[in-house]
Amino acid sequence: MKTAYWLFGAHQAILADASTTEGRYDYTLGRHEFGLQTPLHRHTAYSEHLFVLEGEYTAWVGDAVVVLKPGDDCFIPAGVVHTIKATGPGTSRGLNVSAPSGFVRLITGVGTPDTGDGPTPAASPDAETFARILAEIGDEILGPPGALPGGAKN
């Protein structure tokens, strides 16, 4: 299985999901341009594990700040507030394992399919659908992109 979507400016290729892993995990390949940051959030039903392939990410995970370069990884347990930002020059790419499955449901439910025939879509997902799927998978958005956990500085 390999399908790809755009979600908030990030390219997400789905390598495996609940249908191929018996719901044990989702496996995605994310591509993020410099400066792209996730909203401050937490996953209440699954953990997240990021493996960096290219570029650089900075992860704010609870009280910790970790700079990740190719070959580095960062485990984020369920329930921990976090955000991740592409901080290296150019494009950053990382493999993400979410266990058990859940994250891909968000990507496919509100992302824009990548048809390969144009630039990054500018449209935001439908707010009502986004909120419904977040609730279904146990995700909570705690702040906009740029917000950091506690008193951390960007």
C-alpha positions, -999 to +999 in steps of 0.1 A: +000+000+000+013+034-009-010+064-012-001+100-004-020+130+009-013+166+018-022+176+053-016+212+065+013+216+040+030+183+049+032+155+024+022+122+040+028+089+022+010+060+038+032+029+038+010+007+061-022+012+080-047-007+101-058-027+071-024-042+066-011-044+102-042-058+119-046-024+136-013-027+154+004+004+138+004+030+111+036+036+091+039+069+072+066+089+054+063+126+060+079+154+040+081+188+055+095+221+041+116+243+063+096+260+090+065+238+089+053+229+124+025+208+137-001+223+160+006+217+197-012+185+204-014+151+221-025+116+211-044+099+239-049+066+222-015+059+205+022+066+207+043+082+180+078+073+169+097+095+145+128+084+126+146+111+107+158+103+072+168+137+058+170+173+071+164+183+107+135+184+130+131+199+164+107+181+187+092+197+219+080+167+238+066+175+273+094+194+290+122+182+266+135+198+234+153+175+210+170+184+178+169+154+154+192+148+124+193+119+100+196+086+119+180+101+150+147+091+164+122+104+190+095+083+208+064+102+220+043+082+244+005+085+243-007+114+264+024+136+261+019+171+248+042+178+218+049+196+185+074+190+158+090+215+135+112+212+103+142+233+114+168+222+089+175+239+056+154+227+027+132+196+030+131+172+059+118+137+057+109+112+084+093+079+090+066+078+116+052+048+134+019+053+153+009+024+175-018+012+176-032+025+143-051+058+144-031+086+127-037+074+091-075+078+098-068+115+102-047+117+070-072+100+048-102+116+064-092+152+060-061+153+038-060+162+002-050+132-020-018+138-039-026+133-075+010+143-085-002+171-108+004+203-089+018+222-060+009+218-024-028+224-019-036+256+000-070+245+013-075+237+049-095+206+059-132+210+067-133+220+104-163+199+113-148+167+098-114+175+113-129+179+148-150+147+145-120+126+134-098+140+161-124+130+187-127+095+171-090+088+172-084+105+206-063+134+194-064+168+210-052+201+194-039+223+222-026+253+203-019+265+168+014+260+149+041+279+167+026+272+202+050+252+224+044+231+256+046+249+289+070+278+288+093+265+261+108+290+236+108+285+198 
